[in-house]
Amino acid sequence: RAQVVESGGGTVQSGGSLRLSCVASSLQAPYNGYYMGWARQGDGKEREGLAVIEGHGTPRYAESVKGRFTISRDNAKNTVYLQMTSLRPDDTAKYYCAAGLQYGEYPPGRGLRVTPGRWAYGMDSWGNGTLVTISS
């Protein structure tokens, strides 16, 4: 399966910006066929889907980050980005990149969702995460 590696995490002050990157390798299909997404998990919290971008660039966002975060991809570099602005202390979390080829109905807890409901992205590959800390 594909492998994904995140980078770009760090500590920034509240109100600041940060850009995360994620490079994919060992692909089983052309990169532009993959849904690429970002999720995060804070201490003691459940994993939260943030954004997904389809192969040709259509983005989808969770309400919690809409207007502050921007997902983009460079298919020539097998790379997806997450530009984060107006960061707040409650954005502190480990941020994970994911890659997958499927979109369909999944039970709760399966798949990556950015909107409520049964439809989710079937992400087969997850990175180890990059830590983002927002200081107040």
C-alpha positions as CSV (number, residue, x, y, z in Angstrom):
1,R,0.0,0.0,0.0
2,A,1.0,3.6,-0.3
3,Q,3.2,5.2,2.3
4,V,2.7,8.8,3.4
5,V,5.1,10.9,5.5
6,E,4.1,14.2,7.1
7,S,6.3,17.2,7.9
8,G,5.9,20.8,8.9
9,G,4.6,20.5,12.5
10,G,5.9,22.7,15.3
11,T,5.0,25.3,17.9
12,V,3.5,28.6,16.9
13,Q,1.7,31.4,18.8
14,S,-2.1,31.8,18.7
15,G,-3.1,33.6,15.6
16,G,-0.2,32.3,13.6
17,S,0.0,30.1,10.6
18,L,1.7,26.8,9.7
19,R,1.9,24.7,6.6
20,L,2.0,20.9,6.7
21,S,3.2,18.7,3.9
22,C,2.7,15.1,3.1
23,V,4.6,13.1,0.5
24,A,3.3,9.8,-0.8
25,S,5.3,6.9,-2.2
26,S,4.9,3.2,-3.0
27,L,1.7,4.1,-4.8
28,Q,-0.6,1.3,-6.1
29,A,-2.2,3.7,-8.6
30,P,-1.5,7.1,-10.2
31,Y,-1.3,9.7,-7.5
32,N,-4.1,11.7,-9.0
33,G,-6.4,8.8,-8.4
34,Y,-5.9,9.0,-4.6
35,Y,-8.0,10.9,-2.2
36,M,-5.6,12.7,0.1
37,G,-6.7,13.9,3.5
38,W,-5.8,15.3,6.9
39,A,-7.0,14.4,10.3
40,R,-5.9,15.3,13.8
41,Q,-6.1,13.9,17.3
42,G,-5.6,15.9,20.4
43,D,-4.9,14.5,23.9
44,G,-7.9,12.6,25.1
45,K,-9.9,13.4,22.0
46,E,-11.2,11.3,19.2
47,R,-9.6,11.5,15.7
48,E,-11.2,14.4,13.8
49,G,-11.3,14.5,10.0
50,L,-10.3,18.0,8.7
51,A,-10.0,18.1,5.0
52,V,-9.9,15.9,1.9
53,I,-8.9,16.7,-1.6
54,E,-9.9,14.7,-4.6
55,G,-7.5,13.8,-7.4
56,H,-8.2,16.8,-9.5
57,G,-8.3,19.3,-6.7
58,T,-11.8,19.5,-5.3
59,P,-11.5,20.1,-1.6
60,R,-13.9,19.2,1.2
61,Y,-13.6,20.6,4.7
62,A,-14.9,20.0,8.2
63,E,-16.9,22.9,9.5
64,S,-14.4,23.3,12.4
65,V,-11.7,24.4,10.0
66,K,-13.6,25.8,7.0
67,G,-12.3,29.3,6.3
68,R,-9.0,28.8,8.3
69,F,-7.4,25.7,6.7
70,T,-6.7,25.1,3.0
71,I,-5.9,21.8,1.5
72,S,-4.0,21.6,-1.8
73,R,-2.0,19.1,-3.7
74,D,0.8,19.0,-6.2
75,N,0.3,15.9,-8.3
76,A,3.7,16.3,-9.9
77,K,5.3,16.0,-6.5
78,N,3.0,13.4,-5.0
79,T,2.4,15.9,-2.2
80,V,-0.5,17.3,-0.3
81,Y,-0.5,20.4,1.8
82,L,-2.5,21.8,4.7
83,Q,-2.2,25.5,5.1
84,M,-3.4,26.5,8.5
85,T,-4.1,30.1,9.5
86,S,-5.6,31.9,12.5
87,L,-4.4,29.0,14.7
88,R,-5.9,28.7,18.2
89,P,-4.8,26.7,21.2
90,D,-7.5,24.1,20.6
91,D,-5.9,23.3,17.3
92,T,-3.1,21.7,19.3
93,A,-3.0,18.1,18.2
94,K,-1.1,15.5,16.2
95,Y,-1.9,15.9,12.6
96,Y,-2.1,12.9,10.3
97,C,-2.0,12.6,6.5
98,A,-4.0,9.8,4.8
99,A,-4.3,8.4,1.3
100,G,-7.0,6.2,-0.2
101,L,-8.8,5.2,-3.4
102,Q,-12.3,4.6,-2.1
103,Y,-15.3,6.7,-1.2
104,G,-18.5,5.0,0.1
105,E,-20.6,4.1,3.0
106,Y,-18.7,3.1,6.1
107,P,-19.9,2.4,9.6
108,P,-19.0,4.8,12.4
109,G,-15.3,4.8,13.3
110,R,-14.3,3.6,9.9
111,G,-13.1,5.8,7.0
112,L,-12.3,9.5,7.1
113,R,-15.2,11.9,7.3
114,V,-15.2,15.6,7.0
115,T,-19.0,15.8,7.0
116,P,-21.5,13.9,9.2
117,G,-23.2,10.8,7.7
118,R,-22.4,7.4,6.5
119,W,-20.3,8.5,3.5
120,A,-16.6,8.6,4.1
121,Y,-13.2,8.2,2.4
122,G,-11.6,4.8,2.7
123,M,-8.1,5.7,3.6
124,D,-5.7,2.7,3.5
125,S,-2.6,4.5,4.3
126,W,-1.8,6.8,7.3
127,G,1.3,8.6,8.3
128,N,2.8,8.6,11.8
129,G,1.7,12.2,12.3
130,T,3.3,15.6,13.0
131,L,2.8,17.5,16.2
132,V,1.3,21.0,16.1
133,T,1.3,23.0,19.3
134,I,-0.4,26.4,19.5
135,S,0.7,28.5,22.4
136,S,-1.6,31.2,23.9
